[in-house]
């Protein structure tokens, strides 16, 4: 099940809201949040089981492992605390490694002559996200940054919570630990949460889904007849598609969480407004970047020692996290080398307002080249892409021109929405009544257009559910 789906919008979500409100009445009589948390857990399991019925048991096993490890870490002596942490981390990484990388490793071994048959294990949806959340829980408990969760159902709620379960953001345990059993929801929270959810829905359905058609036609059907301009426009379309697809999901997750009283941190901050590759990755998938910073980069020495090596290790792991394929590893190392070089050069001058426009162009050019590596997992197609991009010429061919001109409104909307327009409006509109009316009008328009587009949609997955 995905958010951008009519059944979710008009079936699952209303049913959840009704039962959640009834549970709120029950909690008022009993005190606490136990009934509401139970409803949230049940609907989260239903949400996950809708597409992955068997792998619900895998997730439950993962939660049980972390629950027991967390209790031991919290209560045992120092030696046993470390042992429990190590066992918990190895267990989480082993689960992720088995389901995400077994096929890849078997293929590598077969290529060097070892008689290994690929196990053909399918990838459970969201495993990369909930595994990292489990790791953050264990480490935060070990560092005494958060208390161990005494209730199994509460830890299950944290790991399985449907708003962010299958495509993030990666919610750190210390972010929501206190809100699991002590959260407050105001009318403003619900209004802002719904508005944020609808903004994300619009990003996904109105922009990402529509511009994916351009990317599929120009990159998905790449051939010797593709012109340089066609390859470039296709990459730009994919860059916009993946941004609005992923940031749209994050907006919807943050919005639903806000309606429930959970305050997830931002996952995107207008990344295409960057002035360096380092700046781009401060703005893109912020939850993943902060995870690797706090749990890998800083423990390895951070900026204190072996900085370049630490950066490369983090980016190798970032590439591996995105998928068991060589193109993701190359993509990660590509950005790792650039970020390492920038530490000693561009980062020191990017605040100079005279060079910022040039750095912006430089950053976008390198980001687009990176997205091409990310898109093609077939190296022959990737090489064909670069050959067509740099040597084909041909100007603006008929197909590319029609995909630009016929969807000119979409290109203008997408590029405009890469800018911090929402921030500008919030700062510029001081009158609360005007702001409220603006939100209502925008919400109605987005919902109406999205429903119209979803009525005829047959396949509507989020890109990051693959990772």
Secondary structure, DSSP 8 states (H G I E B T S, - for coil): --SSSHHIIIIIHHHHHHHHHHHHHHHHHH-SSHHHHHHHHHHHHHHHHTT-TTHHHHHHHHHHHHHHHHHHHHHS-HHHHHHHHHHHHHHHHHHHHHHHHHHHHHHHHHHTT-----------TTHHHHHHHHHHHHHHHHTTSS-----HHHHHHHHH-GGGTTT-----HHHHGGGSSS----HHHHHHHHHHHHHHHHIIIIIIHHHHHHHIIIIIT--TT--HHHHHHHHHHHHHHHHHHHHHHHHHHHHHHHHHT-------S-GGG-SSHHHHHHHSSHHHHHHHIIIIIHHHTTTTS-HHHHHHHHHHHHHHHH-SSHHHHHHHHHHHHHHHHHTTTGGGTTT-TTTHHHHHHHHHHHHHHHHHHHH--SHHHHHHHHHHHHH----S-HHHHHHHHTTHHHHHHHHHHTS-HHHHHHHH---HHHHHHHHHHHHHHHHHHHHHHHHT-S----GGGG-
